[in-house]
Amino acid sequence: MLVGMHDRKKMWIIGSTFIFISALSYFLFITAWLQMILFIGIISWIRTAIGVFALAGGGWNMYSYFHEKESGCEVVSPTKRQKIMKKVKHIIHEKSLFLAIL
C-alpha cells in the first residue's frame, strides 16, 4: 500500500508504526500462548481433550478437502477483497496522518 505514496516521511511513519504494532501484538499473543501451554502441560486430561479435538478437526478438514475439491479455500470473495483493498488505499492516501496510522 505504501509503494504508490509520494510523501516519504508519511510513508516511513506509517510503515514503522505498522511494524511496531505488529511486533507488539505478536509478542503479547505468543506470551499469552506460552503461559497457557505451561499451565495446560500440568493437567493431563486437558492435553488429551485438546489432542482429540485436534484429530477431529483434522479429520473434518480432510473430509472437506476430498469431497469439495472445486471450492478450494476461499475466505473472502474476489469482489469483496477488491472492495476492502480500495478502502485501505483510500485511507492510506488521506491527508490526515492520524487517520492513516489508526
trRosetta pair geometry for C-beta under 8 A, 3 or more apart (Angstrom, degrees):
i j d omega theta_ij theta_ji phi_ij phi_ji
1 4 7.7 -66 179 29 37 96
1 88 6.1 -87 -108 136 142 109
1 89 6.1 -151 -139 -96 96 66
1 92 4.9 164 159 -43 120 171
2 5 5.3 -42 -164 9 59 123
2 11 4.9 114 -170 -146 114 95
2 14 6.4 176 -97 88 119 122
2 15 5.7 5 -69 -67 170 106
2 92 7.0 -124 -81 -176 60 139
4 89 7.9 20 52 -147 138 108
4 93 7.7 -33 99 -81 110 120
5 8 7.8 149 115 -78 104 34
5 10 6.5 -127 178 88 140 107
5 11 4.7 167 86 -78 139 108
5 92 7.2 -100 -69 146 118 107
5 93 7.0 -162 -98 -100 85 78
7 10 4.0 37 108 22 120 115
7 11 6.3 161 92 -20 63 86
8 11 5.4 -55 -145 36 33 116
8 12 6.3 33 157 -19 67 104
9 12 6.0 -55 -151 35 29 108
9 13 6.4 26 153 -17 64 108
10 13 5.7 -55 -146 38 32 111
10 14 6.2 26 159 -14 67 108
10 97 6.0 -130 -127 -107 99 102
10 100 7.2 38 -177 78 109 161
11 14 6.2 -58 -143 41 26 105
11 15 6.0 23 159 -15 63 115
12 15 5.8 -58 -138 43 26 110
12 16 5.9 24 163 -17 65 112
13 16 6.1 -57 -141 39 23 107
13 17 6.2 24 158 -19 61 110
13 97 6.6 4 100 -163 147 121
13 101 7.0 -61 137 -81 101 114
14 17 5.8 -57 -147 37 27 112
14 18 6.4 30 154 -21 63 107
14 92 6.9 92 -168 -144 162 91
14 97 7.7 -133 -62 -154 93 79
14 100 5.5 -58 -99 137 125 115
14 101 6.1 -136 -109 -87 71 68
15 18 5.7 -55 -149 34 29 112
15 19 6.5 24 156 -15 65 106
16 19 5.8 -55 -146 38 32 108
16 20 6.2 30 156 -18 66 109
17 20 5.8 -57 -144 39 29 110
17 21 6.1 22 161 -13 66 110
17 101 5.1 -27 120 -141 172 100
18 21 6.2 -60 -143 41 25 104
18 22 6.1 26 158 -20 63 111
19 22 5.7 -56 -145 38 27 113
19 23 6.2 27 158 -18 64 108
20 23 5.9 -57 -148 37 28 109
20 24 6.3 26 155 -17 64 109
21 24 5.7 -54 -145 39 31 112
21 25 6.2 28 158 -17 66 107
22 25 6.1 -58 -146 38 27 106
22 26 6.3 25 157 -16 64 109
23 26 5.9 -56 -146 39 29 110
23 27 6.2 33 154 -23 64 107
24 27 5.6 -54 -147 34 30 114
24 28 6.4 25 157 -14 65 106
25 28 5.9 -54 -146 39 32 108
25 29 6.1 33 155 -20 66 110
26 29 5.7 -57 -143 39 30 112
26 30 6.0 25 161 -15 67 109
27 30 6.1 -59 -144 40 24 105
27 31 6.2 25 157 -20 62 111
28 31 5.7 -55 -144 37 29 113
28 32 6.4 29 157 -19 64 106
29 32 6.0 -56 -151 35 28 109
29 33 6.5 25 153 -16 63 107
30 33 5.7 -53 -147 38 34 112
30 34 6.3 38 153 -24 65 104
31 34 5.7 -52 -148 33 30 113
31 35 6.6 29 155 -17 63 104
32 35 5.9 -55 -151 36 32 110
32 36 6.4 28 153 -16 65 108
33 36 5.7 -58 -147 40 32 110
33 37 6.0 31 156 -19 68 108
34 37 5.8 -55 -143 38 29 109
34 38 6.3 29 157 -19 64 107
35 38 5.9 -55 -147 36 29 111
35 39 6.5 27 154 -16 63 107
36 39 5.7 -58 -150 38 32 110
36 40 6.1 27 155 -16 68 110
37 40 5.7 -54 -138 41 31 108
37 41 6.2 46 156 -35 63 102
38 41 5.7 -44 -149 20 28 120
38 42 7.8 33 152 -23 54 96
39 42 6.3 -55 -173 19 37 110
39 43 7.6 4 148 4 67 106
40 43 6.1 -72 -153 48 44 95
40 46 5.1 -118 -148 108 89 131
40 47 6.2 129 156 -69 96 77
40 50 7.2 40 -178 -22 142 149
41 47 7.2 61 -115 -71 37 124
43 46 4.4 50 103 12 113 115
43 47 7.0 165 96 -15 62 85
44 47 5.5 -53 -153 34 40 114
44 48 6.5 40 152 -20 70 103
45 48 5.5 -49 -148 35 38 114
45 49 6.4 41 152 -20 66 103
46 49 5.6 -52 -147 37 34 112
46 50 6.3 35 153 -19 66 105
47 50 5.8 -55 -148 37 30 111
47 51 6.4 33 152 -21 64 107
48 51 5.6 -55 -150 35 31 114
48 52 6.5 30 154 -17 65 104
49 52 5.8 -53 -147 36 32 109
49 53 6.3 32 154 -18 64 108
50 53 5.6 -55 -146 40 31 113
50 54 6.2 33 154 -21 65 106
51 54 5.7 -54 -145 36 29 111
51 55 6.4 28 156 -16 64 105
52 55 5.8 -55 -148 38 31 110
52 56 6.3 30 154 -18 65 107
53 56 5.8 -55 -146 38 30 111
53 57 6.3 29 155 -17 64 108
54 57 5.7 -55 -145 39 30 111
54 58 6.2 31 155 -18 64 107
55 58 5.7 -54 -145 38 30 112
55 59 6.3 33 155 -20 64 106
56 59 5.7 -53 -147 36 30 113
56 60 6.4 32 153 -20 64 105
57 60 5.7 -52 -148 35 32 112
57 61 6.4 31 154 -17 65 105
58 61 5.7 -54 -148 37 32 110
58 62 6.4 33 154 -18 65 105
59 62 5.7 -54 -148 36 32 111
59 63 6.3 34 153 -20 65 106
60 63 5.6 -53 -148 36 31 114
60 64 6.3 31 154 -18 65 106
61 64 5.7 -53 -144 38 32 111
61 65 6.2 36 155 -24 65 105
62 65 5.7 -52 -146 33 31 114
62 66 6.5 17 161 -9 65 108
63 66 6.4 -65 -148 42 26 100
63 67 6.1 0 164 2 64 119
64 67 6.3 -73 -138 50 24 96
64 68 5.5 -28 -179 29 67 118
65 68 7.1 -73 -118 56 13 77
65 69 7.1 51 171 -90 54 64
66 69 7.1 0 -151 -59 24 94
68 71 4.6 -22 163 25 106 119
69 72 7.9 26 169 -61 40 57
71 74 6.7 -102 167 8 80 113
74 77 7.0 42 168 -86 122 50
76 80 4.9 -120 178 90 99 118
76 81 4.9 126 109 -65 119 87
76 84 7.3 -15 168 -1 159 142
77 80 4.6 87 59 10 85 106
77 81 6.9 -148 93 -10 41 88
78 81 5.4 -53 -144 35 33 116
78 82 6.5 34 157 -19 66 102
79 82 5.8 -51 -150 34 32 110
79 83 6.5 36 150 -21 63 106
80 83 5.5 -53 -150 35 34 116
80 84 6.5 35 152 -19 66 104
81 84 5.8 -54 -150 35 31 110
81 85 6.4 29 153 -17 65 107
82 85 5.7 -55 -145 38 32 111
82 86 6.3 36 155 -23 65 105
83 86 5.8 -53 -150 32 29 112
83 87 6.7 28 152 -17 62 105
84 87 5.8 -56 -153 35 33 111
84 88 6.4 31 152 -18 67 106
85 88 5.7 -53 -146 37 33 111
85 89 6.3 34 155 -19 66 105
86 89 5.9 -53 -147 37 30 110
86 90 6.4 32 153 -21 63 106
87 90 5.7 -55 -150 35 31 113
87 91 6.4 28 154 -18 65 106
88 91 5.8 -56 -149 36 31 109
88 92 6.3 29 155 -19 66 107
89 92 5.8 -55 -144 36 31 110
89 93 6.2 12 163 -4 66 112
90 93 6.4 -69 -145 46 25 98
90 94 7.1 52 149 -53 60 88
91 94 5.7 -27 -162 -15 37 118
91 99 6.5 -129 -162 142 86 98
91 100 6.2 150 148 -109 77 59
92 100 5.4 82 -132 -140 41 104
94 99 5.1 -44 92 87 152 128
94 100 5.6 -166 53 -59 100 93
96 99 3.9 62 95 11 120 111
96 100 6.6 168 96 -12 65 84
97 100 5.6 -57 -149 38 34 112
97 101 6.2 32 155 -18 68 107
98 101 5.9 -57 -147 38 29 108
98 102 6.2 30 155 -20 65 109
99 102 5.7 -54 -143 37 30 112
